Amino acid sequence: MPATLYFMTIAFTGGGTGGHFYPIIAVAEAIRDLVREKNLIEPKLYYLAPSMFDENALFENGITYIYTPAGKVRRYSSIRNFTDFFITALGTVSSLVTLFRLYPDVVMSKGGYGAVPTTLAARILGIPVIIHESDAKPGRANLLAAKWAVKIATSFENAAKYFPKKTQNKIARTGIPIRKALMRMEPEGARQYLGLEQDLPTVLILGGSQGAVKINDVILQALPNLVSIANIIHQTGQVNFEDVQAIASVVLTKNPHASRYHPFNYLYEMALQRSAAVADIIVSRAGANSIAEIGLWKKPAILIPIPESVSHDQRSNAYSYARTGAAVVLEEDNLAPHLFVSEIKRLIDDSEQRKRMSASAHGFTDPDAARVLANEILSISLTHES
């Protein structure tokens, strides 16, 4: 049968943060590229999760969103752990109905609490599951799904040791899928676009897709000292933006360098491409996606992981990346304005170290990760179809 007669249906699942969502978009982009190259019929793509996260990204990539309830399992004692169990059970029933109706050729899971109902339903229906684990220490949703997954992709070499022994032959390190737009930086006109002062170092501060209150607080306390030495591009998070902007306007009242501070609620693709292009130093949380992007851009980084008591993965991610020499790690519990400013100033003043850090980032991020995963998904889909 000619390849062009295959009709494929592919389901994605995952949820909670941009770290779960945006790699799915990157894989969807790669699937569309491969389909065109191989002269295949465009597959039907679906995303099953508790929320859309980014409706525009789904629309632009031809992905249909289907709401699937999912409950969280918190790392502390809470009555909501009990009630959310029933939400996950309801989500599993909902996913069973949805997957039975769609009967996709393959389900790709990025993990997170939002993925559990769909991967459980896929197991019951015998639908092949591929999981991708971004973090150095895998999350519970992926550790659960690994028991029946046909393929397990990881981003960090040492992640494999956390999976069950019987799954080791299914594991391959692919790296983290990065959206095509973020694989390139846009230096042309970036300083003018962002309103940056010329001939001055630039520090880009990223708090993750939802922002980071602790980092925001330290930045605000350190702001007069920071703007005295650099342009500051600060992604605050949507929820925190108005408060940060209001406090910053007070902190920088009568400061001659107030115009060097540039807060953004969220840096969408174009702004992020341009911010990355002009950044001399990037300060970031240690989500795997953020690290992969920083590594791809080959920028010196200061990583501030979420404490292990809150997030199981970021501290492991941060130190795994720092061992390459491309980043330094500041623990949140030790983070103070004077220490933060001192570290920024140290790196600004040491151009040779910044060059070494940039060189150390080379090779950490695999730019073909999305394509490798997309190719495997298509391969399984075509086999399943036949």
DRENMAR-136583 format. One record per residue (C-alpha): residue in three letters; residue number from 1; z, x, y. Coordinates in Angstrom, 3 decimals. Layout:
! DRENMAR-136583
["ALA", NUM, [Z, X, Y]];
...
This chain:
! DRENMAR-136583
["MET", 1, [0.000, 0.000, 0.000]];
["PRO", 2, [-0.906, 1.446, 3.426]];
["ALA", 3, [2.061, 2.595, 5.480]];
["THR", 4, [1.005, 0.376, 8.368]];
["LEU", 5, [1.806, -2.778, 6.338]];
["TYR", 6, [5.504, -1.992, 6.073]];
["PHE", 7, [7.730, -4.260, 8.140]];
["MET", 8, [11.089, -2.636, 8.730]];
["THR", 9, [14.380, -4.020, 9.986]];
["ILE", 10, [17.055, -1.564, 11.078]];
["ALA", 11, [20.604, -2.436, 12.123]];
["PHE", 12, [22.910, -0.249, 14.173]];
["THR", 13, [26.634, -0.655, 14.553]];
["GLY", 14, [29.490, 1.118, 16.296]];
["GLY", 15, [31.723, 0.387, 19.162]];
["GLY", 16, [34.474, 1.194, 21.540]];
["THR", 17, [33.049, 3.836, 23.867]];
["GLY", 18, [29.856, 5.378, 25.162]];
["GLY", 19, [30.372, 8.090, 22.549]];
["HIS", 20, [29.661, 5.493, 19.876]];
["PHE", 21, [26.939, 3.665, 21.768]];
["TYR", 22, [24.627, 6.203, 23.423]];
["PRO", 23, [23.796, 8.230, 20.287]];
["ILE", 24, [22.462, 4.958, 18.858]];
["ILE", 25, [20.168, 4.663, 21.865]];
["ALA", 26, [19.008, 8.249, 21.304]];
["VAL", 27, [18.201, 7.498, 17.644]];
["ALA", 28, [16.375, 4.302, 18.625]];
["GLU", 29, [14.238, 6.325, 21.056]];
["ALA", 30, [13.403, 8.793, 18.287]];
["ILE", 31, [12.553, 5.980, 15.850]];
["ARG", 32, [10.072, 4.550, 18.325]];
["ASP", 33, [8.485, 7.991, 18.801]];
["LEU", 34, [8.158, 8.578, 15.052]];
["VAL", 35, [6.755, 5.110, 14.424]];
["ARG", 36, [3.973, 5.786, 16.908]];
["GLU", 37, [3.274, 9.216, 15.414]];
["LYS", 38, [3.158, 7.877, 11.835]];
["ASN", 39, [1.131, 4.755, 12.768]];
["LEU", 40, [3.828, 2.444, 11.443]];
["ILE", 41, [4.496, -1.088, 12.594]];
["GLU", 42, [7.285, -1.178, 15.185]];
["PRO", 43, [10.540, -2.009, 13.337]];
["LYS", 44, [12.904, -4.744, 14.404]];
["LEU", 45, [16.079, -3.158, 15.760]];
["TYR", 46, [19.476, -4.859, 16.003]];
["TYR", 47, [22.864, -3.796, 17.324]];
["LEU", 48, [25.943, -5.476, 15.827]];
["ALA", 49, [29.136, -4.850, 17.789]];
["PRO", 50, [31.958, -6.544, 19.736]];
["SER", 51, [30.217, -5.834, 23.083]];
["MET", 52, [26.798, -4.829, 24.430]];
["PHE", 53, [28.238, -1.857, 26.333]];
["ASP", 54, [24.934, -1.211, 28.181]];
["GLU", 55, [22.618, -4.219, 28.209]];
["ASN", 56, [19.832, -2.371, 30.029]];
["ALA", 57, [19.733, 0.439, 27.453]];
["LEU", 58, [19.438, -2.111, 24.649]];
["PHE", 59, [16.667, -4.010, 26.445]];
["GLU", 60, [14.705, -0.853, 27.301]];
["ASN", 61, [14.684, 0.184, 23.644]];
["GLY", 62, [13.822, -3.197, 22.166]];
["ILE", 63, [17.213, -3.629, 20.481]];
["THR", 64, [18.525, -7.162, 19.932]];
["TYR", 65, [22.287, -7.481, 20.358]];
["ILE", 66, [24.312, -9.652, 17.983]];
["TYR", 67, [27.968, -10.249, 18.770]];
["THR", 68, [30.315, -9.239, 15.936]];
["PRO", 69, [34.098, -9.592, 16.335]];
["ALA", 70, [36.177, -6.546, 15.410]];
["GLY", 71, [39.862, -5.730, 15.716]];
["LYS", 72, [41.371, -2.370, 16.564]];
["VAL", 73, [43.929, -0.450, 14.539]];
["ARG", 74, [46.235, 1.188, 17.047]];
["ARG", 75, [48.123, 4.428, 16.463]];
["TYR", 76, [51.385, 2.845, 17.494]];
["SER", 77, [53.418, -0.147, 16.358]];
["SER", 78, [52.013, -3.362, 17.810]];
["ILE", 79, [51.851, -7.011, 16.774]];
["ARG", 80, [48.181, -6.811, 17.738]];
["ASN", 81, [47.535, -4.576, 14.735]];
["PHE", 82, [48.471, -7.589, 12.604]];
["THR", 83, [46.443, -10.146, 14.561]];
["ASP", 84, [43.460, -7.814, 14.873]];
["PHE", 85, [43.305, -7.564, 11.077]];
["PHE", 86, [42.238, -11.201, 11.025]];
["ILE", 87, [39.694, -10.560, 13.788]];
["THR", 88, [38.145, -7.829, 11.634]];
["ALA", 89, [38.140, -10.198, 8.641]];
["LEU", 90, [36.378, -12.819, 10.760]];
["GLY", 91, [33.940, -10.152, 11.942]];
["THR", 92, [33.179, -9.177, 8.348]];
["VAL", 93, [32.335, -12.775, 7.457]];
["SER", 94, [30.181, -13.017, 10.593]];
["SER", 95, [28.420, -9.757, 9.682]];
["LEU", 96, [27.828, -10.999, 6.130]];
["VAL", 97, [26.023, -14.044, 7.475]];
["THR", 98, [24.046, -11.976, 9.991]];
["LEU", 99, [23.035, -9.240, 7.553]];
["PHE", 100, [22.144, -11.772, 4.856]];
["ARG", 101, [19.851, -13.497, 7.368]];
["LEU", 102, [18.286, -10.280, 8.692]];
["TYR", 103, [18.575, -8.254, 5.490]];
["PRO", 104, [17.922, -4.911, 7.180]];
["ASP", 105, [16.504, -2.016, 5.206]];
["VAL", 106, [19.282, 0.252, 6.419]];
["VAL", 107, [22.406, 0.135, 8.589]];
["MET", 108, [23.299, 3.119, 10.747]];
["SER", 109, [26.930, 3.316, 11.829]];
["LYS", 110, [28.323, 5.489, 14.616]];
["GLY", 111, [31.882, 4.615, 13.713]];
["GLY", 112, [34.585, 3.174, 15.910]];
["TYR", 113, [36.501, -0.034, 15.299]];
["GLY", 114, [33.409, -2.096, 16.105]];
["ALA", 115, [31.558, -0.713, 13.074]];
["VAL", 116, [34.017, -1.748, 10.365]];
["PRO", 117, [32.912, -5.393, 9.821]];
["THR", 118, [29.221, -4.498, 9.609]];
["THR", 119, [29.633, -1.554, 7.229]];
["LEU", 120, [31.901, -3.627, 4.977]];
["ALA", 121, [29.338, -6.432, 4.944]];
["ALA", 122, [26.534, -3.958, 4.189]];
["ARG", 123, [28.497, -2.668, 1.210]];
["ILE", 124, [28.972, -6.175, -0.162]];
["LEU", 125, [25.253, -6.916, 0.200]];
["GLY", 126, [24.130, -3.566, -1.193]];
["ILE", 127, [22.358, -2.506, 2.012]];
["PRO", 128, [22.089, 1.306, 2.414]];
["VAL", 129, [24.415, 2.738, 5.077]];
["ILE", 130, [24.011, 5.983, 7.013]];
["ILE", 131, [26.962, 7.144, 9.075]];
["HIS", 132, [27.028, 9.674, 11.873]];
["GLU", 133, [30.275, 11.380, 12.870]];
["SER", 134, [30.270, 13.001, 16.292]];
["ASP", 135, [33.768, 14.443, 16.267]];
["ALA", 136, [35.265, 17.537, 14.698]];
["LYS", 137, [37.868, 15.290, 13.067]];
["PRO", 138, [36.283, 12.079, 11.715]];
["GLY", 139, [37.516, 8.653, 12.714]];
["ARG", 140, [38.975, 6.154, 10.280]];
["ALA", 141, [35.980, 3.801, 10.408]];
["ASN", 142, [33.626, 6.541, 9.214]];
["LEU", 143, [36.074, 7.857, 6.622]];
["LEU", 144, [36.171, 4.342, 5.179]];
["ALA", 145, [32.394, 3.834, 5.232]];
["ALA", 146, [31.794, 7.318, 3.783]];
["LYS", 147, [32.914, 5.978, 0.391]];
["TRP", 148, [29.708, 3.976, 0.045]];
["ALA", 149, [27.361, 5.601, 2.561]];
["VAL", 150, [24.108, 7.047, 1.189]];
["LYS", 151, [24.030, 9.768, 3.866]];
["ILE", 152, [26.704, 11.281, 6.126]];
["ALA", 153, [25.662, 13.180, 9.236]];
["THR", 154, [28.095, 15.324, 11.216]];
["SER", 155, [28.037, 17.210, 14.490]];
["PHE", 156, [30.685, 19.854, 13.760]];
["GLU", 157, [30.583, 22.009, 10.624]];
["ASN", 158, [34.308, 21.657, 9.987]];
["ALA", 159, [34.124, 17.829, 9.971]];
["ALA", 160, [32.872, 17.882, 6.363]];
["LYS", 161, [36.248, 18.956, 4.961]];
["TYR", 162, [37.850, 15.652, 6.027]];
["PHE", 163, [35.518, 13.502, 3.929]];
["PRO", 164, [36.255, 12.714, 0.246]];
["LYS", 165, [35.184, 15.397, -2.232]];
["LYS", 166, [32.800, 13.075, -4.034]];
["THR", 167, [30.825, 12.577, -0.797]];
["GLN", 168, [30.226, 16.276, -0.050]];
["ASN", 169, [26.702, 16.273, -1.494]];
["LYS", 170, [25.725, 13.541, 0.977]];
["ILE", 171, [26.827, 15.464, 4.087]];
["ALA", 172, [24.518, 17.314, 6.453]];
["ARG", 173, [25.165, 18.696, 9.923]];
["THR", 174, [22.584, 17.251, 12.297]];
["GLY", 175, [24.268, 17.670, 15.668]];
["ILE", 176, [24.721, 14.865, 18.173]];
["PRO", 177, [21.778, 12.646, 19.141]];
["ILE", 178, [21.136, 12.977, 22.879]];
["ARG", 179, [19.040, 10.550, 24.928]];
["LYS", 180, [15.693, 12.022, 25.924]];
["ALA", 181, [16.392, 11.620, 29.636]];
["LEU", 182, [19.518, 13.776, 29.407]];
["MET", 183, [17.717, 16.596, 27.625]];
["ARG", 184, [16.251, 17.605, 30.944]];
["MET", 185, [17.908, 18.245, 34.280]];
["GLU", 186, [16.306, 17.326, 37.600]];
["PRO", 187, [16.974, 20.088, 40.150]];
["GLU", 188, [14.140, 19.055, 42.457]];
["GLY", 189, [15.697, 17.405, 45.504]];
["ALA", 190, [19.048, 17.032, 43.729]];
["ARG", 191, [21.182, 18.373, 46.586]];
["GLN", 192, [19.501, 16.078, 49.084]];
["TYR", 193, [19.757, 13.096, 46.715]];
["LEU", 194, [23.483, 13.681, 46.193]];
["GLY", 195, [24.192, 14.671, 49.796]];
["LEU", 196, [25.563, 18.082, 48.878]];
["GLU", 197, [26.207, 20.934, 51.268]];
["GLN", 198, [23.764, 23.786, 50.793]];
["ASP", 199, [24.818, 27.301, 49.698]];
["LEU", 200, [28.120, 26.081, 48.271]];
["PRO", 201, [29.265, 25.971, 44.622]];
["THR", 202, [29.300, 22.512, 43.043]];
["VAL", 203, [31.848, 21.175, 40.556]];
["LEU", 204, [30.926, 18.122, 38.468]];
["ILE", 205, [33.921, 16.165, 37.148]];
["LEU", 206, [33.365, 13.696, 34.297]];
["GLY", 207, [36.125, 11.526, 32.908]];
["GLY", 208, [34.143, 9.932, 30.097]];
["SER", 209, [32.334, 6.589, 30.186]];
["GLN", 210, [35.532, 4.760, 31.170]];
["GLY", 211, [36.996, 7.345, 33.518]];
["ALA", 212, [40.315, 9.153, 33.131]];
["VAL", 213, [43.301, 8.121, 35.240]];
["LYS", 214, [45.224, 11.366, 34.659]];
["ILE", 215, [42.258, 13.511, 35.727]];
["ASN", 216, [41.660, 11.274, 38.735]];
["ASP", 217, [45.284, 11.675, 39.839]];
["VAL", 218, [45.123, 15.471, 39.602]];
["ILE", 219, [41.810, 15.561, 41.487]];
["LEU", 220, [43.226, 13.451, 44.301]];
["GLN", 221, [46.276, 15.700, 44.633]];
["ALA", 222, [44.113, 18.812, 44.596]];
["LEU", 223, [41.328, 17.401, 46.761]];
["PRO", 224, [42.051, 19.238, 50.053]];
["ASN", 225, [42.001, 22.579, 48.216]];
["LEU", 226, [38.955, 21.680, 46.111]];
["VAL", 227, [36.737, 20.697, 49.040]];
["SER", 228, [37.642, 23.924, 50.808]];
["ILE", 229, [35.759, 25.881, 48.127]];
["ALA", 230, [33.131, 23.564, 46.605]];
["ASN", 231, [31.125, 20.367, 46.611]];
["ILE", 232, [32.880, 17.907, 44.317]];
["ILE", 233, [30.932, 15.275, 42.344]];
["HIS", 234, [33.523, 13.021, 40.725]];
["GLN", 235, [32.805, 10.279, 38.181]];
["THR", 236, [35.902, 8.111, 38.443]];
["GLY", 237, [35.150, 5.300, 35.995]];
["GLN", 238, [34.172, 1.765, 37.011]];
["VAL", 239, [37.703, 0.335, 37.035]];
["ASN", 240, [39.222, 3.233, 38.986]];
["PHE", 241, [36.557, 3.693, 41.642]];
["GLU", 242, [37.924, 1.575, 44.495]];
["ASP", 243, [41.461, 2.961, 44.166]];
["VAL", 244, [40.230, 6.567, 44.000]];
["GLN", 245, [37.906, 6.094, 46.953]];
["ALA", 246, [40.665, 4.503, 49.057]];
["ILE", 247, [43.201, 7.238, 48.284]];
["ALA", 248, [40.633, 10.003, 48.843]];
["SER", 249, [39.783, 8.635, 52.283]];
["VAL", 250, [43.461, 8.902, 53.225]];
["VAL", 251, [43.957, 12.339, 51.618]];
["LEU", 252, [40.911, 13.729, 53.426]];
["THR", 253, [41.587, 12.135, 56.809]];
["LYS", 254, [40.751, 14.733, 59.494]];
["ASN", 255, [39.784, 17.249, 56.809]];
["PRO", 256, [36.759, 19.175, 58.140]];
["HIS", 257, [35.281, 19.319, 54.616]];
["ALA", 258, [35.732, 15.653, 53.686]];
["SER", 259, [31.964, 15.202, 53.331]];
["ARG", 260, [31.977, 17.597, 50.362]];
["TYR", 261, [33.662, 14.969, 48.156]];
["HIS", 262, [31.269, 12.605, 46.354]];
["PRO", 263, [32.917, 9.952, 44.137]];
["PHE", 264, [30.806, 7.790, 41.792]];
["ASN", 265, [32.013, 4.927, 39.645]];
["TYR", 266, [29.527, 5.966, 36.948]];
["LEU", 267, [26.685, 8.464, 36.867]];
["TYR", 268, [23.614, 6.782, 35.450]];
["GLU", 269, [20.739, 8.834, 34.047]];
["MET", 270, [19.014, 9.967, 37.238]];
["ALA", 271, [22.264, 10.808, 39.045]];
["LEU", 272, [23.602, 12.606, 35.981]];
["GLN", 273, [20.386, 14.609, 35.525]];
["ARG", 274, [20.583, 15.769, 39.120]];
["SER", 275, [24.331, 16.368, 39.112]];
["ALA", 276, [24.061, 18.512, 35.988]];
["ALA", 277, [21.187, 20.472, 37.520]];
["VAL", 278, [23.190, 21.610, 40.542]];
["ALA", 279, [26.621, 21.965, 38.897]];
["ASP", 280, [28.068, 25.465, 38.658]];
["ILE", 281, [31.046, 24.213, 36.630]];
["ILE", 282, [31.545, 20.968, 34.704]];
["VAL", 283, [35.011, 19.520, 34.178]];
["SER", 284, [35.093, 16.951, 31.405]];
["ARG", 285, [37.021, 15.090, 28.780]];
["ALA", 286, [36.247, 16.389, 25.299]];
["GLY", 287, [34.311, 13.521, 23.808]];
["ALA", 288, [31.702, 14.876, 21.399]];
["ASN", 289, [28.830, 13.393, 23.403]];
["SER", 290, [30.019, 14.975, 26.629]];
["ILE", 291, [30.365, 18.357, 24.945]];
["ALA", 292, [26.894, 18.081, 23.420]];
["GLU", 293, [25.346, 17.304, 26.802]];
["ILE", 294, [27.203, 20.144, 28.509]];
["GLY", 295, [26.095, 22.495, 25.734]];
["LEU", 296, [22.499, 21.369, 26.112]];
["TRP", 297, [22.675, 21.996, 29.869]];
["LYS", 298, [24.292, 25.419, 29.222]];
["LYS", 299, [26.909, 24.912, 31.921]];
["PRO", 300, [30.347, 26.595, 32.030]];
["ALA", 301, [32.942, 23.956, 31.226]];
["ILE", 302, [36.607, 23.168, 31.636]];
["LEU", 303, [37.594, 20.657, 28.961]];
["ILE", 304, [40.637, 18.400, 29.314]];
["PRO", 305, [41.042, 16.572, 25.991]];
["ILE", 306, [42.882, 13.291, 25.640]];
["PRO", 307, [46.256, 14.103, 24.000]];
["GLU", 308, [46.283, 13.901, 20.202]];
["SER", 309, [48.921, 11.168, 20.317]];
["VAL", 310, [46.308, 8.922, 21.939]];
["SER", 311, [43.038, 10.207, 20.466]];
["HIS", 312, [42.705, 11.957, 17.112]];
["ASP", 313, [39.482, 13.749, 17.933]];
["GLN", 314, [39.220, 15.233, 21.427]];
["ARG", 315, [41.585, 18.144, 21.036]];
["SER", 316, [39.757, 19.287, 17.885]];
["ASN", 317, [36.417, 18.891, 19.682]];
["ALA", 318, [37.591, 20.888, 22.686]];
["TYR", 319, [38.879, 23.879, 20.742]];
["SER", 320, [35.892, 23.886, 18.371]];
["TYR", 321, [33.585, 24.171, 21.372]];
["ALA", 322, [35.826, 26.614, 23.258]];
["ARG", 323, [35.643, 29.006, 20.297]];
["THR", 324, [31.980, 29.567, 21.176]];
["GLY", 325, [33.096, 31.030, 24.512]];
["ALA", 326, [31.297, 28.334, 26.507]];
["ALA", 327, [34.428, 26.527, 27.720]];
["VAL", 328, [38.090, 26.829, 28.521]];
["VAL", 329, [40.606, 24.147, 27.574]];
["LEU", 330, [43.345, 22.766, 29.803]];
["GLU", 331, [45.844, 20.547, 27.999]];
["GLU", 332, [46.561, 17.306, 29.828]];
["ASP", 333, [50.330, 17.701, 29.378]];
["ASN", 334, [50.164, 21.004, 31.304]];
["LEU", 335, [47.671, 19.831, 33.893]];
["ALA", 336, [48.904, 20.300, 37.444]];
["PRO", 337, [46.934, 20.390, 40.724]];
["HIS", 338, [47.688, 24.069, 41.439]];
["LEU", 339, [46.688, 25.126, 37.903]];
["PHE", 340, [43.489, 23.096, 38.088]];
["VAL", 341, [42.458, 24.545, 41.455]];
["SER", 342, [43.346, 28.053, 40.279]];
["GLU", 343, [41.070, 27.725, 37.222]];
["ILE", 344, [38.199, 26.324, 39.302]];
["LYS", 345, [38.549, 29.133, 41.833]];
["ARG", 346, [38.743, 31.763, 39.074]];
["LEU", 347, [35.427, 30.645, 37.592]];
["ILE", 348, [33.728, 30.238, 40.970]];
["ASP", 349, [34.710, 33.793, 41.889]];
["ASP", 350, [33.592, 35.262, 38.551]];
["SER", 351, [29.836, 34.768, 38.326]];
["GLU", 352, [29.588, 37.157, 35.348]];
["GLN", 353, [31.962, 35.043, 33.277]];
["ARG", 354, [30.009, 31.922, 34.168]];
["LYS", 355, [26.840, 33.638, 32.935]];
["ARG", 356, [28.558, 34.590, 29.673]];
["MET", 357, [29.802, 31.026, 29.196]];
["SER", 358, [26.316, 29.643, 29.812]];
["ALA", 359, [24.847, 32.057, 27.276]];
["SER", 360, [27.533, 31.123, 24.731]];
["ALA", 361, [26.517, 27.468, 24.906]];
["HIS", 362, [23.059, 28.322, 23.574]];
["GLY", 363, [22.392, 26.782, 20.178]];
["PHE", 364, [25.510, 24.597, 20.047]];
["THR", 365, [23.609, 21.355, 20.668]];
["ASP", 366, [20.651, 20.603, 18.428]];
["PRO", 367, [17.992, 18.872, 20.554]];
["ASP", 368, [16.341, 17.509, 17.384]];
["ALA", 369, [19.425, 15.648, 16.104]];
["ALA", 370, [18.143, 12.182, 17.037]];
["ARG", 371, [14.781, 12.877, 15.453]];
["VAL", 372, [16.350, 14.151, 12.210]];
["LEU", 373, [18.454, 11.002, 11.908]];
["ALA", 374, [15.548, 8.744, 12.838]];
["ASN", 375, [13.366, 10.352, 10.193]];
["GLU", 376, [16.036, 9.780, 7.521]];
["ILE", 377, [16.485, 6.157, 8.594]];
["LEU", 378, [12.729, 5.529, 8.388]];
["SER", 379, [12.527, 7.268, 5.027]];
["ILE", 380, [15.269, 5.066, 3.561]];
["SER", 381, [13.764, 1.969, 5.180]];
["LEU", 382, [10.338, 2.608, 3.682]];
["THR", 383, [11.832, 3.313, 0.249]];
["HIS", 384, [13.985, 0.197, 0.459]];
["GLU", 385, [10.970, -1.882, 1.536]];
["SER", 386, [8.813, -0.682, -1.317]];
